[in-house]
Amino acid sequence: MLSKKHLLILLYVSVFLGPFGGNTVLALIPSLESYFDVDISFIAASITIYMIPFAFFQIFSGALSDIYGRKKIITFGLFTFSLASLCCAYSTVISSFLAARALQGLGSAFVSPTIMATIGDTFSYRERGKVMGGYGASTTSGIALGPLVGGFLALIDWRLVFFMLSLFSGALGLLYLFYFKSPEGDGELKSVIGKMKGVLTKKSFLILCTIGFLVFFGNIAVMTFLSDTLKLSVTEDRIGILLSTFGFIGIVTAPVAGYLTDSIGRKKTLLTGLSIMLCAFLVFLPLDSYILFFIPIAIMGIGSTAAFTSLNTMIVECTPESRGAASSIYNSFRFLGYGLSPIATLPLYLLSGLDGIVLLLICIALLNILISTRIQK
């Protein structure tokens, strides 16, 4: 049995995997377009095809961990992700690559919400904000290092990214298999639907899910099409460095966001984060150079981390008896936003370019702030 400290380290490293695995593709866009001889539409689809099963299966995965225990669900997810990453590396045509990406998303869906529920199980109300700050730092580390590592490895061979993901997730799965213990649930599959229904009847929970969806929708739209916009003027590694700024700033911001969540309250921290994100999108509009784009990307990282730290904390507290179900449905909503964003916003990008995307996201940010005022403290 792991100590509380070592368990927290393992949970943080594991939650890093999902956004890291998803975001590596952002910097690989030019390499994948060239290797598979396809245009941006197919590579944007590879992000969506990863995120749709990731979002869909999270609807059930957390509730299943309430029933069958956290350990079984996490290990299943990690080993599935490991196998899928190998399939990505060995893909020779775009169809097999897209299928492997879908399997990656399925595996990752069984990890993230179960880890969030485990944090809720293990840590008290007074320290949850701080612990969720670390959870946010781990998530943003994955967001930061995904495009950075992907960009540099792509200079050698894009397949190295997926070999690395396979080894990483397989090793984590073995650690959980041999060293992690969690309480077993009641094993009654029929209670999964009951737990999900109980969570979905809460108005405050649905508000939190909507905000999570919209925040991720905006973030991934900016980063996907900023990458495509810059591909003709800068190399992949420089694109990776720019996009990774979002996550690196988030790593620094996360402990502060955790402190604010515990001290000034969950709702105030959320509104602060969303307001900062609005400022980031406003700053984007007049810019047109690689160097200047670092400014709004950094501001986005600060706002997004503050918003998600408070959101994640409220989610594990709103239904203590069904934390797994609440975490999984919430994660499903927000990553559905991640998955739908590239495809849903592609027509606007083709019509109006990056400026059209930014104007849309300003509207979304204002809507998010309005919705957040409806949250009950």
Order of alpha helices (4+ residues) and beta strands (2+ residues): alpha-alpha-alpha-alpha-alpha-alpha-alpha-alpha-alpha-alpha-alpha-alpha-alpha
